[in-house]
Amino acid sequence: MRFGGLSLCTVAAVLTLGGCDSGGGAEGSASASGSGGIDTVGRTDGSTSVASESDSNSSESDSNSGTGSSTSPIGSTSQASDSQGDGSSSTGPAGTTGGESSGGDDTTTGGEKGCDGGGGGSKVVEFSYIWIANSSQGTISKIDTTTGEELGRYITRPDGNGNPSRTSVNRFGDVAVANRSGGITKVFADPEDCLESNGVPGIQTSTGPDDVLPWGEDECIAWYTEIAHNNNRPVAWTNGTLNEETCEYEGVDVYTAYLDSGVAGTVEIARLDGTTGVVQNTIPMPETPLQSHGFYGAAVDGEDRAWFSQLQGGQLVRVNTDQTVDVWEVADHPGYGITVTQEGYVWICGRDTHRFDPVTETWAQAQAVDPGAYVHTGGCMGDGNGTLYRGAHANVLGIDTETLDTVVTLPAGQPGDDHIWGVAVDFDGFVWAIPRNAEHAYKMDPSMPAAPIVQTVEGLQDCYTYSDMTGFSLFSVVPG
């Protein structure tokens, strides 16, 4: 596989992994646009909405109650010891070029930090998964982005009525999913990380869409944290920092936000321990406007700062690493989804596409998606090579992150689809499009705009996912 022009073995070297031979199996696969968007492998730590625009799957039930405590089959796990690269190859978008794998050369961060080889660091498990929420079913699907095979489906809340939506993937490949009715669930990507908890010898976990285990039986569900509020949408992992002595990443945690639906002054941001799910700290935001759902989306930048956006305007909020908060008004920039690209820009995508530069604290707007027409979508994500992809009706648009020009239009919607809602980029440079409330997802090759769909994944249920559902966005801001 390729990541921003780097082979997986090169990325593995960055992440201080073993198991990738020099010139290994990633040859021939490609990045999103055929040229490396990541220039270095070294790591440096460091209600106003219209009714038709609201979540169509939104459940405002008060059935969930809790105190922010976590319940889980968890123990402690560093997830940091052994490589899972299998040396398999995958073909990237047509017209792109493969590259030589560099293995674990001395120029990588791993070598500089003394963590190269057997030291641990991050463990990227294939890192070719996309996690899509089956909202009405109360489950989340783990799909191999190379083969399109669904490898597991998991209930996301004890009562099965979580109404999951936003997903976020960490540097180990694990997912955290926010249940819109309340509660955050983490699922391990690698069965080797799953922990004995149900009393039956061996690890029991889902093997596909028709194998959904009852709550408490699937041992790849790492933890579930109750949220004592019935409106819980944003979720985003932090990158964490590499401990040079232990060669393990620390502070790989989860941000979320929630409120009591319709109750002013109840908006709150929380940071959860990524290993245990325990709420580390909360930040009350009593002055934040409701905007129907409080905060609507979240993303993390290259400095591990969490960004939160609201539906149809409101505020853009940044939580700094010291837990202080910065707020910008965005009343003139209605939005839905949020992402951060490699350049450090924060993007809010909705009827239009707005770019915020945190350095200059200025906004810029892309050309109108469809002048005079109603355009509404959820997700957007950069490809690490200077293109932002976002949905627009039945298309996915590629927008130059500097000029803001639309550089490619990918027809994605098929007969019977609703608008394209979820948009993601995988580690081979393919663009994924998920129609709202659909039963399927499309994998697209952006180098083939005339007929971009190369694979359709069927068997999903009322999908409503837009966020960093592959983990590529997180890695593109800090490729280490």
Protein Blocks (a to p, Z undefined) as FASTA:
>chain_A
ZZehiafklmmmmnopghiaghiakgoiacfkopafbfbfbdcehjfbdfklmcfkbccb
fkbgcehiacdfbdcdeklmbccbehiacdddehiacdddekjafkbmklmnopghjlnp
addehjlaccdddfknopacdddfknopafbdcdfbfnlpnopabdcddfkopacdddfk
gpcddddfblklpccfklpgcjdddfbjklcccehkamkbmbacddfbfbdfbdcddebj
adfklopaehiacddddddehiahiaccddddfklopafbdcddfkbcfklnopabdcdd
fkopacdddeeiijdddddfkopacdddfkllccfbdcddfkopacdddfbccdddfklo
pacddddfbghiacddfbdcdehnopacddehjbccdddfklopafbdcdfbdghiacdf
bdcddfkopacdddehiabdcdddfklmmlmcfbdcehiahiacddjfnommmmmmmgZZ
